[in-house]
Amino acid sequence: MSALRRSVRVRLERGEFAPVLELAAADRRIVRVLVSLLYDPDELVRWRAVSALGHLAGAHPDLAQPLVTRLYWSLNDESGGIGWMSAPALGEIGRRAPRLLSQCVRPLVRYLDEPFLLPGALWAIGRLAPAYPAETREVVPEVALRCVSTDPTVRAHAAFALGAVGDGRARSALTALADDERPARLYEGGRLVTKEVREWAGEALSRLQAAEDRANEPHTPRH
């Protein structure tokens, strides 16, 4: 492991993103290092590399722009180097720097039929929701279908995505998860968090209700 890669990896282990951005501004090799860390053996390091790429896109979009095509390519079987962290990375880049991804939500839907990529694609859709509200609402039916998966990880990621989108059409799919006590781990707030599927679904339902409440709030006319 190179000294540069080791330095960046230690920062990610500690959850220190600001120093990584400072390094990237001075040394463009940091971008390649972060991409390589999407394949790190440590799951938390992989996810924090996703976060770091998002922060990088927000702070230095010129450095992140070339990554978009590369990440999409890595999702393609023909690339020979498929990696399921590419979808989350695209989602985080799109959330932090929406203008870098002109078409991002609909292309991710095709990967909802790929078991290896499914959790990451669902997570990406959830992260993209604030930046692309209309586009993510369009894919709610496809995401809701994943709530009937037998895999608790898929169910939890689908709940996470549906809660982030905040579309009432997802209510019945989320309610159906109320009895699923199996644990599932998601990356949230810079940490890997384990909760029961029903807890993830309950949080998503709360977010749906909050979104509906905001939509129903009376608007005070401006004078």
C-alpha positions, 0 to 999 in steps of 0.5 A, spaced: 500 500 500 502 506 497 504 512 503 498 516 500 493 511 500 495 509 507 494 516 509 487 517 506 485 510 508 487 512 515 483 519 515 477 515 512 477 510 518 477 516 523 471 519 519 475 525 517 473 528 510 476 535 511 483 533 510 482 528 505 479 534 501 485 538 502 489 533 500 485 532 493 486 540 492 493 539 492 494 532 489 489 530 484 492 523 485 487 523 491 481 522 486 484 515 484 485 513 491 478 514 493 476 510 487 480 504 489 478 504 496 471 503 494 474 496 493 477 496 500 476 489 504 473 493 510 466 495 509 466 502 513 472 504 509 468 503 502 462 507 504 466 512 507 470 513 500 463 514 497 462 519 502 468 522 501 467 522 493 461 526 494 464 531 499 469 532 493 464 533 488 461 538 492 467 542 493 471 540 487 466 539 481 472 539 476 475 533 479 469 529 480 466 530 473 471 525 470 469 520 475 461 520 473 463 516 466 468 511 469 463 509 475 457 508 470 462 504 466 464 500 472 456 498 473 456 495 466 458 488 465 462 489 459 467 493 463 470 487 467 471 490 473 464 491 476 463 494 483 457 495 487 459 501 490 459 505 484 452 506 484 452 509 491 458 513 489 454 516 483 448 517 488 452 521 493 456 525 487 449 527 485 446 529 491 452 533 493 453 536 486 447 535 482 449 538 475 454 533 474 449 528 473 444 530 468 441 523 467 442 519 474 435 516 477 432 512 471 439 509 469 439 506 476 433 503 475 436 498 471 440 495 476 434 494 481 434 487 477 441 485 479 442 482 486 449 484 486 448 491 485 441 492 488 442 494 495 447 500 493 442 502 487 436 503 492 441 507 497 443 511 491 436 513 489 435 515 497 441 519 497 439 522 490 431 524 492 433 531 495 436 533 489 432 530 484 425 530 487 421 529 481 425 523 478 426 519 484 418 520 485 417 517 478 421 510 480 417 509 487 413 503 484 419 500 482 423 501 488 416 499 492 416 492 489 423 491 492 419 491 499 417 484 497 424 481 497 426 475 501 432 479 503 432 483 509 438 487 506 434 489 500 428 490 504 431 495 509 434 499 503 428 499 499 425 502 505 430 507 506 429 509 499 422 510 499 422 514 506 427 519 503 423 520 497 417 521 501 411 519 496 405 516 499 404 511 494 409 507 498 405 507 504 402 500 503 409 497 501 412 500 508 406 498 512 407 490 510 414 490 513 411 492 520 412 484 522 419 483 519 424 483 526 430 481 522 436 485 522 439 489 516 445 494 516 445 500 512 450 506 512 447 512 515 450 518 518 457 516 516 456 509 520 454 502 519 447 502 523 444 495 524 436 495 526 430 491 524 427 491 518 421 494 521 425 499 524 427 502 518 420 501 515 417 505 521 422 511 520 421 511 513 413 511 514 415 517 519 418 521 513 412 520 509 408 522 514 412 528 515 412 530 507 405 529 507 404 534 513 409 539 510 405 539 503 398 540 507 401 546 511 397 552 509 401 557 505 401 564 507 400 569 501 405 574 500 403 581 500 
